[in-house]
């Protein structure tokens, strides 16, 4: 076990950079996970745990080994941080918490598995990590067959994505790709595309969805891009107030749960 008390320590500086900078994550091929449950979920999903850090304000060493299944952390660097340094790296500095540094795994070839009945969510260009995390949590809860990140603008291993997804990012099938490859995959596999354009659209709840359905949602400010014009059926979620749209994560939840209900009943 290694003890770190100085903010000039190379491990501390690198880990802080991994938390704050997408560029650092890409260059090093590593990412950071906060939370005992989330760390365990990443391990269970086959991500390689490299470093495991905690603070003795929260655990004694024996308590830490009791809290975490140390049989799964062989050849992992165990690091004890001072309370001050731990507080600089985590969002939740009080209570039982820990920090894990993991090695990246590629997501680019993770196309959704094909089934006779399937539900896919395509999230195009989502920019806010909190929204992407919430979308992932919904996808896990609903049991979607895959989340396609088309023209992604946010790193799925952003700490806020991981935190808002409660670790479900490690278990939802995710495919990072471009719009054209996404559309070709959907059409070649006879998956009906439903886009969230408002123009010439039909009410989601009045639409008979196909057994193989893909919903396309867009950015928080601009919605779905012009690429998807005339590439699917336009649907809308009815709005009864002064606003004409919902937050993308909320809209995604309504779409996939209605899709799930219909596909199960068909």
N, C-alpha and C positions, 0 to 999 in steps of 0.2 A: 504494500500500500504506500502511496506517495501523499505527502501532506504539502499543500500550497497555501502560503499566507501573503504572497506579494503579487500585486497586479502587473508587475514586470515579468512574471513567469511566462515563458513561451507558450505553454499549454493554455494558460488562462487567456492570453491575448489571441491565440488562434481560435479558441472556442467562442470568445466574444465576437470575433469576426464572422464565424460561421452563423451565429445567431442573427447578426445585423446585415450581412451582405450576401446576396445571391451569387455575386461574382466569386466570393470565397468558397461557397459551397460547390460551385461548378469546377473551380480550379482544383480543389482538394479531393473532390468526390466523396465528401463527408457531410453529414447533417446532424443536428442536435434535437433531441427529444426530451421534453420536460414532463415529469410525472411517473410514478411507479407503475401505474396501470398502463400508460401509453408505452413506456419502455418495454414492459412485458409483452404487449401486443405486437410491437415491432419485432421482438425476438421470435415470437410465435409465428410471425409471417415470414421468417427466414432472413431478416436483415441482420447483418453481422455487427454485433456490438463490440466496439473497440475500447471505449473508456466509460467508466461509470463513476460519477461523482456525487458526493453528498456533503452535508454539514453536520458537525457533531452537536450543534444546538438542537437538532431534530432527532438524531439517532446516535446511540453508542455503536461501536463497530459490531458488537454481537446482535444488537437490535436490528441493524441494517441487514445483516445476513439472514435474520429471521423474516424480515419483511419481504425481501427479494429472493427469488429462487436462485441461489448462487450456484446450483449445479449446472445452470445454463450460461454461466459467465466465465467459463474456463478460458484462460489466456487473455482475459480482459484486464486492462489497467484500472485498478481501484484507486480513486483519488479523494482525499479528504480536504475540503475547502474551508477556509475561515468563514464565519458568518457574513462578514462584509463582502468577501469575494462571491460567495454563493448568492447573496442578495443582488449582486450586479448582473448575474447571469440568468436568474429565474424571474418569472412573473409573480409566483406565489412563494414568498420567502418564509412563511410561517407554516406550521403543520408538517405532516410527513411528505417529503418531496425528495426528488433526486433528478439528476441530469445524465443523459446518455449520449454518447457520440457514436454514430453509426456510419457504416460504409454505404454509399448509394448503390441502387440497383437500377438498370435501365427500364424505362417504361414505354419506349417507342414502339415495341413490337407486341404489346399486350392487347391484341384485338379481342373484343368480347367473344366468348364462346357462343356458337350457334345452337339454337333450339327451335322447336316447332312453335313455341310461344315464348316471346322474349320482349323485354322492355329495356330500352337504352335511353340515356339522357346525353345529349350533345350540348356542352357548354362552350360557346364560342367567345373567346377573348375576354373571359372574366378577369377583372383587374384587381379586385379587393380580396386579400387573403382571408378575411373574416367570412365573406360570402362563400368563397370556395370551400372553406372548412365546413360551413353550415350545409352546403350542397352535398358534400361527402357524407356527412352524418345522416342526411335524409336518404341518400342512395343506399346506405347500409341498412337503415331502419326499414325502408320499403323493400329491400332485396332486389334492387335493379340488377340486370345482368351485365351492365357495364356503364362506365362514365367515359365519354370521349371528350377530351379537352382539345377542341379545334382552334388552331392559331393561338396557343396559350400565351398569356401575358404574365402569368404568375407561376413561380416555382412551387410545385406541390409539396416540397419539403421545407417550405417556409415555416418557421416555428409557429406563426399564428394560424396557418392552415392546419397543422398537426393538432394544435391546442383546441381550435374550434371544432375540429372533426372528432375530438375525444379519442383519437387514435384510429378511427375507422378508415383513415387514408391508407393504412397498411393492409386493409382487407377488401376494399372495393376494387374490382378490376378497372384499371385506369389505362387509357391509351392516349398518349400525346401525339398529335398529328396535325396535318394541315387540312383546310376545308375540302380540297379536291379529293384527297385520299379518303377522307371520312365519307364524302358523298358516294364515291365509287364503292366503298365497302358496303354501305347501306343498300344501294341499288342492286349490286351484284348478288346480294343475299336476300332480295325481295323483302326488305324491311321498309315499311311505310313511314315516310317522313312527315311530321307535323311541325310546322314552323309557327313561331309566335308573332307573326306580323299582324297588326291590327286591321290593315286594309283587306276588304273582301274576305273577312274571316267568319268562322262559325263558332258559336258557343261551345266550349270544351264539353259541357255536360249534355249537349244536344248532338254530339258527334259520336258515331259508332266507330270506335277505334279498332284497328287491325290486330290480329293475334301477334304479329311481329311489328312492334311500334318503336319509333325513335322520336323523341321530342327535341326540338332545337331551341335553346334559349341564348340570348345575347348579352352584351355588355350592360352595365348598370345605367349608363347614360344614353347610349345610342341604340340599344336593342340588337336584333339580329342584322348582320350586314347584308348588303345587296347581293352577295354571292348566292344566298339562299332564295332569292326571288324566283318564283315559279319552279322551285325544286321540291315542293311538297304542298300539303294542304294547310291553309292558314287557319289557325284556331285562336280563340281568345278566352281569357278568364274574365267573366263579367265583373264590371266595376260599377258600383252603385253610389259612389260618392263623388267628390270633386276631382280626385286623382284619376289619371287614366292608366296607371300601371302599378305593379307591385315590385318590391325588392326581388332581385333575381333568385335569391335563395328561397324566399317564400313562394314565388311563382313555381319554382322547380318542385317544391314539396306538393303543391296542389296538383300539378300535372302528373307526377309519378304515382301518387296515391290513387288518383282517378284512373290512370292507366292500369295500375295493378288491380283495382276492383273490376274493371271491365274484362281484362284478359283472364282473370280467374273465373269470371262468370261465363265467359264464352265457351 
